[in-house]
Amino acid sequence: MDITLKEIAVAYTDESAVPPALLRVTYTFRKGVWYSVIGKAGAGKSTLLQLLAGLLKMNEGDMVIGQAHLHKGTKEKAWRKAFRSSGYVLQFAEKQFFEETVEKEMMYGLLNQGVSLNDAQTEVQNVAQALGIQEQMLRRSPFTLSGGEQRKVAIASILVMQPTILLLDEPTAGLDPLASRHVMDVLKKYHQETQCTVVHVSHEIEEVYHTADIVLQLEQGTIVNSGDPGTILLEQTYTAPPVPLKLAQDIEALTSQPIRQPTKHVTAQDLFEALYQVYGSCR
């Protein structure tokens, strides 16, 4: 479903000397689109996710989720109902655990929605298998797991709920490169199969480049730029651009051969073919 923010402001304190965490944010997140949010520390990225998850209320402005129109004065029951289809993976996975085993942690939301124990166990097994969570891990306490294992369990606990709005705060934090690629592949597959709306916060620019449909750049609580990854990630200046994108830009300058396309990620094959067209005959 679509999510529309209209002149949203979120402040953690009433002190005028402290600027709001979000300021005059107006934007529409469309159904089925993967959005990645980038920006420096303190730009408002996690605050935006907490707002979209219903964990924070705005001080000013309005938000529309599907048919629900929300504002600062919205009653608690209506507020909670509007976010039932949202799934939020926290930046620090251990903060969302409270059950005594991984299996119970993953089943909690399903059982709370009235799903039978057998069906909940089946769904947990399916998601655990997709994420590489072994049977023996399901019987362990989530608090005894490594940081990377906790991250997988946190993601699994959300995916079993089949959210239509998926909110990801640094989903690969604490994972090695191989595990990170695997987790992102699972998340991308879920997105493609369900056409859910994804809002993904990450400092991993390569990860953003290879997953996002649209990139939003936040600065001081305001969206300052948005567009396709190939454009935004080259324009931003707070970190180095993705390696394939920078190489493509450099090769284009050398060969005058266009490589980059707004709706297509640059691959190693694209770079090879561009160089071969120009230099292959020189062998």
C-alpha positions as CSV (number, residue, x, y, z in Angstrom):
1,M,0.0,0.0,0.0
2,D,1.0,3.6,-0.5
3,I,2.3,5.8,2.4
4,T,2.0,9.5,2.1
5,L,3.8,12.0,4.4
6,K,2.6,15.6,4.4
7,E,4.7,18.3,6.0
8,I,5.8,15.9,8.7
9,A,7.9,17.2,11.7
10,V,9.1,14.9,14.5
11,A,11.0,16.3,17.6
12,Y,12.3,14.5,20.6
13,T,12.2,17.6,22.8
14,D,10.3,20.8,23.1
15,E,13.5,22.8,23.4
16,S,13.7,25.3,20.6
17,A,17.5,25.1,20.5
18,V,17.3,21.5,19.5
19,P,16.3,21.0,15.8
20,P,13.6,18.5,15.0
21,A,14.7,15.0,13.9
22,L,12.4,15.3,10.9
23,L,11.5,18.7,9.4
24,R,8.8,19.4,6.7
25,V,9.0,15.9,5.1
26,T,6.6,15.5,2.3
27,Y,6.8,12.3,0.3
28,T,4.8,9.3,-1.1
29,F,6.2,5.8,-0.8
30,R,4.5,3.7,-3.6
31,K,3.3,0.1,-3.3
32,G,5.8,-2.4,-4.6
33,V,8.8,-0.1,-4.7
34,W,12.1,-0.6,-2.8
35,Y,13.3,2.6,-1.3
36,S,16.8,3.0,0.2
37,V,17.5,5.9,2.5
38,I,21.0,7.2,2.8
39,G,22.6,10.1,4.8
40,K,25.1,10.9,7.5
41,A,24.6,9.8,11.1
42,G,21.9,12.0,12.7
43,A,20.3,12.8,9.4
44,G,16.9,11.4,10.6
45,K,17.0,8.0,8.9
46,S,16.1,5.8,11.9
47,T,13.5,8.4,13.0
48,L,11.8,8.1,9.6
49,L,11.6,4.3,10.0
50,Q,10.2,4.6,13.5
51,L,7.6,7.0,12.2
52,L,6.6,4.6,9.4
53,A,6.5,1.7,11.9
54,G,4.1,3.7,14.2
55,L,6.6,3.8,17.0
56,L,6.7,7.6,16.9
57,K,4.0,10.2,16.4
58,M,4.5,13.3,14.4
59,N,4.5,16.7,16.1
60,E,3.2,18.3,13.0
61,G,1.8,17.2,9.6
62,D,-0.3,14.2,8.4
63,M,0.3,10.7,7.2
64,V,-1.9,8.5,5.0
65,I,-1.4,4.7,5.1
66,G,-3.8,3.0,2.7
67,Q,-7.2,4.4,3.8
68,A,-6.0,5.5,7.3
69,H,-5.5,9.3,7.8
70,L,-3.2,9.9,10.8
71,H,-2.1,13.0,12.7
72,K,-0.8,14.0,16.1
73,G,-4.3,13.6,17.7
74,T,-5.2,10.2,16.2
75,K,-6.5,7.9,18.9
76,E,-4.3,5.0,20.0
77,K,-6.5,2.2,18.8
78,A,-6.8,3.7,15.3
79,W,-3.1,4.5,15.2
80,R,-2.1,0.8,16.1
81,K,-4.6,-0.5,13.5
82,A,-3.0,1.5,10.7
83,F,0.4,-0.2,11.2
84,R,-0.7,-3.8,11.5
85,S,0.7,-4.7,8.1
86,S,4.1,-3.1,8.9
87,G,7.2,-5.1,9.8
88,Y,10.2,-3.3,11.3
89,V,13.7,-4.9,11.7
90,L,15.5,-2.8,14.3
91,Q,19.1,-1.7,13.9
92,F,20.0,-3.5,17.1
93,A,18.4,-6.9,16.8
94,E,18.6,-7.9,20.4
95,K,16.3,-5.1,21.4
96,Q,13.3,-6.8,19.8
97,F,13.8,-10.2,21.5
98,F,11.9,-11.4,24.6
99,E,11.0,-15.1,24.1
100,E,13.1,-18.0,25.6
101,T,13.8,-19.7,22.3
102,V,14.3,-18.7,18.7
103,E,11.3,-20.7,17.5
104,K,9.0,-19.1,20.1
105,E,10.4,-15.7,19.1
106,M,9.5,-16.3,15.5
107,M,6.1,-17.8,16.3
108,Y,5.0,-15.0,18.7
109,G,3.4,-12.7,16.2
110,L,1.6,-15.4,14.3
111,L,0.1,-16.9,17.4
112,N,-0.9,-13.5,18.6
113,Q,-2.8,-13.1,15.4
114,G,-4.7,-16.4,16.0
115,V,-2.7,-18.6,13.7
116,S,-2.7,-22.3,14.9
117,L,0.4,-23.7,16.5
118,N,0.9,-26.2,13.6
119,D,0.6,-23.6,10.9
120,A,2.8,-21.2,12.9
121,Q,5.5,-23.9,13.2
122,T,5.3,-24.7,9.5
123,E,5.7,-21.1,8.5
124,V,8.6,-20.7,10.9
125,Q,10.3,-23.8,9.4
126,N,9.9,-22.3,5.8
127,V,11.3,-18.9,6.7
128,A,14.1,-20.4,8.8
129,Q,15.2,-22.6,5.9
130,A,15.2,-19.7,3.5
131,L,17.5,-17.7,5.8
132,G,19.8,-20.6,6.7
133,I,18.6,-20.9,10.3
134,Q,19.4,-24.4,11.4
135,E,17.0,-26.7,13.4
136,Q,19.3,-26.6,16.5
137,M,19.3,-22.8,16.5
138,L,15.5,-22.8,16.7
139,R,15.8,-24.4,20.2
140,R,18.4,-21.9,21.5
141,S,17.8,-18.7,23.3
142,P,18.1,-15.7,21.0
143,F,20.2,-14.0,23.7
144,T,22.9,-16.6,23.3
145,L,23.4,-16.1,19.6
146,S,26.1,-14.1,17.9
147,G,25.3,-10.7,16.5
148,G,25.0,-12.0,12.9
149,E,22.7,-14.9,14.0
150,Q,20.6,-12.5,16.0
151,R,20.2,-10.3,12.9
152,K,19.0,-13.3,10.9
153,V,16.5,-14.2,13.6
154,A,15.2,-10.6,13.8
155,I,14.6,-10.6,10.0
156,A,13.0,-14.0,10.1
157,S,10.6,-13.0,12.9
158,I,9.3,-10.2,10.7
159,L,9.1,-12.1,7.4
160,V,6.9,-14.8,9.0
161,M,4.3,-12.1,9.5
162,Q,4.2,-11.4,5.7
163,P,4.2,-7.6,6.1
164,T,3.1,-5.5,3.2
165,I,5.3,-2.7,4.4
166,L,8.8,-3.8,5.3
167,L,11.1,-1.5,7.2
168,L,14.8,-2.4,7.4
169,D,17.3,-0.5,9.6
170,E,20.8,-1.7,8.6
171,P,19.6,-5.3,7.9
172,T,23.1,-6.7,7.2
173,A,24.8,-5.1,10.2
174,G,27.0,-7.7,12.0
175,L,27.0,-10.1,9.0
176,D,30.0,-11.2,7.0
177,P,29.9,-10.5,3.2
178,L,28.6,-13.9,2.3
179,A,25.9,-13.9,4.9
180,S,25.0,-10.3,3.9
181,R,24.5,-11.2,0.3
182,H,22.4,-14.2,1.3
183,V,20.1,-12.1,3.6
184,M,19.7,-9.4,0.9
185,D,18.9,-12.1,-1.7
186,V,16.1,-13.4,0.6
187,L,14.8,-9.9,1.2
188,K,14.8,-9.1,-2.5
189,K,13.0,-12.4,-3.3
190,Y,10.3,-11.6,-0.6
191,H,9.9,-8.1,-2.1
192,Q,9.6,-9.5,-5.7
193,E,7.1,-12.2,-4.7
194,T,4.8,-10.0,-2.5
195,Q,5.3,-6.6,-4.1
196,C,5.5,-5.1,-0.7
197,T,6.7,-1.6,-0.1
198,V,10.3,-1.6,1.3
199,V,12.0,1.3,3.1
200,H,15.6,0.3,3.7
201,V,18.2,2.3,5.7
202,S,21.9,1.4,5.0
203,H,25.4,2.9,5.1
204,E,26.4,0.1,2.7
205,I,26.4,2.0,-0.6
206,E,27.1,-1.1,-2.7
207,E,24.1,-2.8,-1.0
208,V,21.9,0.2,-1.8
209,Y,23.0,0.3,-5.4
210,H,22.2,-3.3,-6.1
211,T,18.8,-3.3,-4.3
212,A,17.1,0.0,-4.5
213,D,14.5,1.2,-7.1
214,I,14.7,4.7,-5.6
215,V,17.2,6.3,-3.3
216,L,16.3,9.1,-0.8
217,Q,19.0,11.2,0.7
218,L,18.4,12.8,4.1
219,E,20.2,15.8,5.6
220,Q,19.3,17.4,8.9
221,G,15.9,15.7,8.9
222,T,14.8,16.7,5.4
223,I,14.8,14.8,2.1
224,V,17.2,16.7,-0.1
225,N,17.4,14.4,-3.1
226,S,15.6,11.4,-4.5
227,G,15.9,9.4,-7.7
228,D,17.4,6.3,-9.3
229,P,20.4,4.8,-7.6
230,G,22.8,5.5,-10.4
231,T,22.1,9.2,-10.3
232,I,21.8,9.8,-6.5
233,L,24.8,7.7,-5.5
234,L,27.1,9.6,-7.9
235,E,25.8,13.0,-6.8
236,Q,26.1,12.4,-3.0
237,T,29.4,13.5,-1.5
238,Y,29.5,12.1,2.0
239,T,30.9,8.7,0.9
240,A,32.5,7.1,-2.1
241,P,30.1,6.0,-4.9
242,P,29.6,2.2,-5.6
243,V,32.7,0.7,-7.3
244,P,30.8,-0.5,-10.5
245,L,29.2,2.9,-10.9
246,K,32.5,4.8,-10.6
247,L,34.3,2.4,-12.9
248,A,31.5,2.9,-15.5
249,Q,31.8,6.6,-15.2
250,D,35.6,6.5,-15.7
251,I,35.3,4.1,-18.7
252,E,32.7,6.3,-20.3
253,A,35.1,9.2,-20.0
254,L,37.9,7.2,-21.6
255,T,35.9,5.6,-24.4
256,S,32.9,7.8,-25.0
257,Q,30.8,4.6,-24.9
258,P,27.6,4.9,-22.8
259,I,27.4,2.2,-20.1
260,R,25.1,3.5,-17.4
261,Q,21.3,3.4,-17.8
262,P,18.8,4.9,-15.3
263,T,16.8,1.7,-14.7
264,K,19.7,-0.9,-14.9
265,H,22.5,-1.6,-12.6
266,V,26.0,-1.7,-14.0
267,T,27.5,-5.3,-14.0
268,A,31.0,-6.6,-14.5
269,Q,29.8,-7.9,-17.9
270,D,28.8,-4.4,-18.9
271,L,32.2,-3.0,-18.0
272,F,34.0,-5.8,-19.8
273,E,31.9,-5.4,-23.0
274,A,32.5,-1.6,-23.1
275,L,36.2,-2.0,-22.8
276,Y,36.3,-4.9,-25.3
277,Q,34.5,-2.8,-27.9
278,V,37.2,-0.2,-27.8
279,Y,40.3,-2.1,-27.0
280,G,39.6,-5.7,-28.1
281,S,40.9,-5.2,-31.6
282,C,44.2,-4.0,-30.3
283,R,45.3,-7.5,-29.1
